[in-house]
Amino acid sequence: MKKFPAEEYDLPFFHEAGYVRKLCPKCNTYYWTQNPDQETCGEASSHGCATYTFLDNPPTKKSYTLHEMRESFLSFFEKHGHARIKPYPVVARWREDLYLTHASIIDFQPYVTDGLSPAPANPLVISQPCIRLVDVDNTGPTFGRHMTIFEMGGAHAFNYPDKEVYWKDQTVRYQNQWLTRDLGVKPEEIVYKEEVWSGGGNAGPCVESIIRGLEVDTLVFMQYKVVNDEFIKLPIRTVDTGYGIDRYTWISQGTQAVSTRSTATFSTKSSKWRA
């Protein structure tokens, strides 16, 4: 997989908010944290970088149902100039290379991201039901982190050569503002992990947001079309954010399994579960 240089992730927001860049000795990945003494990236994964610490100890100001979390997400971006659009079908009938809609960006590939047709709105926000089978081997063993059917919140902006909507720095600012001001997560709880994303024929650098061991969203800065494993620069730069609405609901409830009701009915005595 192609690696991107450090400057692709070096955003003004990180410096303004007191973040420092560190290298995780376990997964060998760079990450940004407000805690200079933090030793690993903080993600509960097969590398053993951390454990889940949100169980019985949620970081949000209250417990949310799935409906409440979805509405919080959509309303936040709607207030910040994003048009709310209806979800697309879970059968990706507009695609010749895919059967199922497994991410919100699938709705806009390749026609919008390649500049072949205009976006239904720009910027826009959507909560897209998804079916993802590529991770089916992880469903169950990762203790709720992977699901075959889930809901992805997507805040998308399409930047054309003659029209800049917003790009990397503002993307992270929006995400951080929703987490801290609306959901009540403390800023020092949020870790940003540098990664490379590729999917649906496109690619770009991304940062994954981690809270108490759980990756909750991925902020992708799509700049390339992938052709025969080669990255070809696109004229359109797409903000492709994937917010795990189910994961955010789960982390707000702090329970062993997510509940869609107002009060979760599951609990656990241990907060040391691994992904």
C-alpha positions as a Python dict, from the first residue, in 0.01 Angstrom:
ca = {
    (1, 'M'): (0, 0, 0),
    (2, 'K'): (125, 346, -92),
    (3, 'K'): (251, 560, 196),
    (4, 'F'): (198, 933, 215),
    (5, 'P'): (452, 1185, 349),
    (6, 'A'): (412, 1334, 697),
    (7, 'E'): (302, 1674, 564),
    (8, 'E'): (-20, 1519, 434),
    (9, 'Y'): (-131, 1484, 798),
    (10, 'D'): (32, 1795, 947),
    (11, 'L'): (-274, 2016, 1000),
    (12, 'P'): (-295, 2361, 1166),
    (13, 'F'): (-568, 2230, 1397),
    (14, 'F'): (-337, 1976, 1557),
    (15, 'H'): (-84, 2242, 1649),
    (16, 'E'): (-346, 2492, 1769),
    (17, 'A'): (-509, 2227, 1989),
    (18, 'G'): (-180, 2112, 2143),
    (19, 'Y'): (-146, 1778, 1967),
    (20, 'V'): (190, 1608, 1923),
    (21, 'R'): (283, 1347, 1663),
    (22, 'K'): (417, 1015, 1791),
    (23, 'L'): (501, 671, 1657),
    (24, 'C'): (327, 370, 1806),
    (25, 'P'): (589, 104, 1889),
    (26, 'K'): (336, -180, 1855),
    (27, 'C'): (167, -115, 1521),
    (28, 'N'): (436, 118, 1383),
    (29, 'T'): (180, 384, 1294),
    (30, 'Y'): (202, 758, 1356),
    (31, 'Y'): (-69, 924, 1561),
    (32, 'W'): (-160, 1261, 1711),
    (33, 'T'): (-241, 1303, 2080),
    (34, 'Q'): (-273, 1580, 2337),
    (35, 'N'): (-92, 1360, 2588),
    (36, 'P'): (285, 1377, 2527),
    (37, 'D'): (336, 1081, 2763),
    (38, 'Q'): (104, 849, 2571),
    (39, 'E'): (296, 535, 2473),
    (40, 'T'): (79, 379, 2199),
    (41, 'C'): (-183, 486, 1946),
    (42, 'G'): (-455, 377, 2187),
    (43, 'E'): (-646, 151, 1949),
    (44, 'A'): (-761, -190, 2066),
    (45, 'S'): (-651, -411, 1779),
    (46, 'S'): (-466, -729, 1696),
    (47, 'H'): (-138, -546, 1761),
    (48, 'G'): (-230, -512, 2129),
    (49, 'C'): (-188, -135, 2131),
    (50, 'A'): (-464, -85, 2391),
    (51, 'T'): (-784, -225, 2539),
    (52, 'Y'): (-1141, -99, 2544),
    (53, 'T'): (-1186, 135, 2839),
    (54, 'F'): (-1530, 279, 2754),
    (55, 'L'): (-1721, -25, 2886),
    (56, 'D'): (-1910, 81, 3201),
    (57, 'N'): (-1731, 413, 3153),
    (58, 'P'): (-1874, 602, 2852),
    (59, 'P'): (-1693, 923, 2749),
    (60, 'T'): (-2003, 1109, 2628),
    (61, 'K'): (-2226, 1337, 2834),
    (62, 'K'): (-2521, 1097, 2807),
    (63, 'S'): (-2631, 766, 2661),
    (64, 'Y'): (-2775, 785, 2308),
    (65, 'T'): (-3004, 557, 2114),
    (66, 'L'): (-2915, 489, 1753),
    (67, 'H'): (-3187, 730, 1641),
    (68, 'E'): (-3061, 1001, 1876),
    (69, 'M'): (-2702, 960, 1760),
    (70, 'R'): (-2802, 969, 1395),
    (71, 'E'): (-3001, 1286, 1448),
    (72, 'S'): (-2722, 1452, 1646),
    (73, 'F'): (-2479, 1382, 1363),
    (74, 'L'): (-2708, 1496, 1082),
    (75, 'S'): (-2825, 1806, 1266),
    (76, 'F'): (-2471, 1919, 1346),
    (77, 'F'): (-2359, 1916, 984),
    (78, 'E'): (-2690, 2060, 867),
    (79, 'K'): (-2629, 2358, 1097),
    (80, 'H'): (-2288, 2396, 934),
    (81, 'G'): (-2412, 2431, 579),
    (82, 'H'): (-2445, 2067, 471),
    (83, 'A'): (-2763, 1965, 290),
    (84, 'R'): (-2922, 1658, 444),
    (85, 'I'): (-3000, 1401, 178),
    (86, 'K'): (-3186, 1070, 194),
    (87, 'P'): (-2991, 743, 207),
    (88, 'Y'): (-2934, 545, -111),
    (89, 'P'): (-3041, 178, -156),
    (90, 'V'): (-2823, -91, 1),
    (91, 'V'): (-2810, -261, -339),
    (92, 'A'): (-2569, -46, -541),
    (93, 'R'): (-2758, -68, -869),
    (94, 'W'): (-2573, 233, -1013),
    (95, 'R'): (-2241, 45, -988),
    (96, 'E'): (-2112, -217, -1229),
    (97, 'D'): (-1832, -331, -998),
    (98, 'L'): (-2024, -371, -669),
    (99, 'Y'): (-2341, -539, -553),
    (100, 'L'): (-2381, -377, -212),
    (101, 'T'): (-2347, -28, -69),
    (102, 'H'): (-2079, -75, 197),
    (103, 'A'): (-1994, 292, 264),
    (104, 'S'): (-2156, 631, 212),
    (105, 'I'): (-1902, 732, -54),
    (106, 'I'): (-2024, 441, -271),
    (107, 'D'): (-2331, 659, -338),
    (108, 'F'): (-2114, 909, -528),
    (109, 'Q'): (-1861, 688, -704),
    (110, 'P'): (-1755, 705, -976),
    (111, 'Y'): (-1982, 965, -1131),
    (112, 'V'): (-1947, 1249, -882),
    (113, 'T'): (-1593, 1175, -764),
    (114, 'D'): (-1470, 1158, -1125),
    (115, 'G'): (-1649, 1477, -1220),
    (116, 'L'): (-1888, 1309, -1463),
    (117, 'S'): (-2200, 1443, -1288),
    (118, 'P'): (-2271, 1702, -1018),
    (119, 'A'): (-2328, 1605, -657),
    (120, 'P'): (-2687, 1616, -529),
    (121, 'A'): (-2562, 1888, -292),
    (122, 'N'): (-2223, 2028, -196),
    (123, 'P'): (-2144, 1991, 86),
    (124, 'L'): (-2387, 1723, 199),
    (125, 'V'): (-2452, 1493, 492),
    (126, 'I'): (-2610, 1148, 485),
    (127, 'S'): (-2663, 852, 716),
    (128, 'Q'): (-2623, 552, 489),
    (129, 'P'): (-2730, 195, 578),
    (130, 'C'): (-2450, -37, 469),
    (131, 'I'): (-2389, -406, 415),
    (132, 'R'): (-2021, -502, 427),
    (133, 'L'): (-1915, -864, 381),
    (134, 'V'): (-1543, -807, 331),
    (135, 'D'): (-1506, -790, 712),
    (136, 'V'): (-1730, -1088, 783),
    (137, 'D'): (-1443, -1285, 943),
    (138, 'N'): (-1412, -1006, 1201),
    (139, 'T'): (-1781, -1000, 1288),
    (140, 'G'): (-1800, -1134, 1642),
    (141, 'P'): (-1430, -1186, 1726),
    (142, 'T'): (-1369, -810, 1741),
    (143, 'F'): (-1639, -773, 2006),
    (144, 'G'): (-1883, -539, 1833),
    (145, 'R'): (-1632, -340, 1632),
    (146, 'H'): (-1722, -502, 1299),
    (147, 'M'): (-2077, -564, 1178),
    (148, 'T'): (-2208, -687, 845),
    (149, 'I'): (-2503, -445, 860),
    (150, 'F'): (-2439, -98, 1000),
    (151, 'E'): (-2502, 272, 950),
    (152, 'M'): (-2235, 509, 823),
    (153, 'G'): (-2263, 883, 870),
    (154, 'G'): (-2103, 1064, 579),
    (155, 'A'): (-2020, 1435, 564),
    (156, 'H'): (-1895, 1493, 210),
    (157, 'A'): (-1753, 1792, 25),
    (158, 'F'): (-1642, 1793, -339),
    (159, 'N'): (-1365, 2039, -417),
    (160, 'Y'): (-1336, 2138, -783),
    (161, 'P'): (-1048, 2331, -941),
    (162, 'D'): (-1269, 2641, -956),
    (163, 'K'): (-1463, 2581, -635),
    (164, 'E'): (-1308, 2504, -296),
    (165, 'V'): (-1563, 2397, -35),
    (166, 'Y'): (-1337, 2277, 249),
    (167, 'W'): (-1054, 2031, 288),
    (168, 'K'): (-846, 1853, 553),
    (169, 'D'): (-817, 2103, 834),
    (170, 'Q'): (-1184, 2201, 839),
    (171, 'T'): (-1285, 1835, 818),
    (172, 'V'): (-1103, 1758, 1143),
    (173, 'R'): (-1234, 2077, 1307),
    (174, 'Y'): (-1594, 1980, 1230),
    (175, 'Q'): (-1540, 1631, 1367),
    (176, 'N'): (-1370, 1754, 1684),
    (177, 'Q'): (-1637, 2015, 1745),
    (178, 'W'): (-1920, 1762, 1719),
    (179, 'L'): (-1742, 1522, 1954),
    (180, 'T'): (-1647, 1775, 2219),
    (181, 'R'): (-1931, 2029, 2213),
    (182, 'D'): (-2230, 1815, 2116),
    (183, 'L'): (-2139, 1472, 2250),
    (184, 'G'): (-1934, 1599, 2544),
    (185, 'V'): (-1618, 1395, 2479),
    (186, 'K'): (-1311, 1552, 2638),
    (187, 'P'): (-1060, 1670, 2375),
    (188, 'E'): (-776, 1478, 2538),
    (189, 'E'): (-974, 1155, 2486),
    (190, 'I'): (-950, 1180, 2107),
    (191, 'V'): (-650, 1032, 1925),
    (192, 'Y'): (-597, 1074, 1551),
    (193, 'K'): (-415, 789, 1378),
    (194, 'E'): (-252, 836, 1037),
    (195, 'E'): (-356, 580, 777),
    (196, 'V'): (-397, 523, 402),
    (197, 'W'): (-746, 456, 268),
    (198, 'S'): (-843, 284, -56),
    (199, 'G'): (-1186, 169, -165),
    (200, 'G'): (-1434, 173, -451),
    (201, 'G'): (-1164, 271, -698),
    (202, 'N'): (-1038, 575, -508),
    (203, 'A'): (-771, 643, -247),
    (204, 'G'): (-609, 905, -28),
    (205, 'P'): (-457, 975, 313),
    (206, 'C'): (-687, 954, 613),
    (207, 'V'): (-696, 988, 989),
    (208, 'E'): (-884, 747, 1211),
    (209, 'S'): (-1034, 879, 1533),
    (210, 'I'): (-988, 664, 1842),
    (211, 'I'): (-1167, 708, 2174),
    (212, 'R'): (-1092, 478, 2468),
    (213, 'G'): (-968, 202, 2242),
    (214, 'L'): (-1241, 215, 1977),
    (215, 'E'): (-1202, 359, 1628),
    (216, 'V'): (-1520, 563, 1580),
    (217, 'D'): (-1470, 729, 1242),
    (218, 'T'): (-1237, 767, 947),
    (219, 'L'): (-1172, 1104, 783),
    (220, 'V'): (-1057, 1038, 427),
    (221, 'F'): (-904, 1296, 195),
    (222, 'M'): (-970, 1135, -140),
    (223, 'Q'): (-737, 1258, -412),
    (224, 'Y'): (-665, 960, -634),
    (225, 'K'): (-823, 714, -873),
    (226, 'V'): (-675, 364, -846),
    (227, 'V'): (-598, 205, -1183),
    (228, 'N'): (-402, -122, -1189),
    (229, 'D'): (-268, -47, -839),
    (230, 'E'): (-144, 294, -957),
    (231, 'F'): (-263, 615, -788),
    (232, 'I'): (-368, 872, -1049),
    (233, 'K'): (-434, 1226, -923),
    (234, 'L'): (-793, 1342, -962),
    (235, 'P'): (-894, 1702, -1036),
    (236, 'I'): (-1166, 1669, -772),
    (237, 'R'): (-1060, 1637, -409),
    (238, 'T'): (-1334, 1469, -208),
    (239, 'V'): (-1388, 1489, 166),
    (240, 'D'): (-1502, 1136, 247),
    (241, 'T'): (-1582, 1096, 614),
    (242, 'G'): (-1720, 773, 756),
    (243, 'Y'): (-1872, 810, 1103),
    (244, 'G'): (-1972, 484, 1269),
    (245, 'I'): (-2320, 575, 1395),
    (246, 'D'): (-2352, 232, 1559),
    (247, 'R'): (-2006, 260, 1718),
    (248, 'Y'): (-2077, 609, 1850),
    (249, 'T'): (-2403, 479, 1998),
    (250, 'W'): (-2217, 188, 2155),
    (251, 'I'): (-1945, 401, 2306),
    (252, 'S'): (-2205, 641, 2449),
    (253, 'Q'): (-2383, 351, 2623),
    (254, 'G'): (-2065, 190, 2752),
    (255, 'T'): (-2230, -150, 2739),
    (256, 'Q'): (-2119, -494, 2629),
    (257, 'A'): (-2357, -476, 2331),
    (258, 'V'): (-2525, -178, 2172),
    (259, 'S'): (-2896, -120, 2232),
    (260, 'T'): (-3124, 90, 2014),
    (261, 'R'): (-3353, 167, 2308),
    (262, 'S'): (-3324, 471, 2532),
    (263, 'T'): (-3150, 275, 2804),
    (264, 'A'): (-2916, -9, 2720),
    (265, 'T'): (-2996, -338, 2891),
    (266, 'F'): (-2654, -496, 2866),
    (267, 'S'): (-2365, -450, 3102),
    (268, 'T'): (-2024, -593, 3177),
    (269, 'K'): (-1810, -620, 3486),
    (270, 'S'): (-1487, -581, 3292),
    (271, 'S'): (-1354, -284, 3097),
    (272, 'K'): (-1049, -472, 2973),
    (273, 'W'): (-1188, -640, 2665),
    (274, 'R'): (-966, -652, 2360),
    (275, 'A'): (-1074, -600, 2001),
}
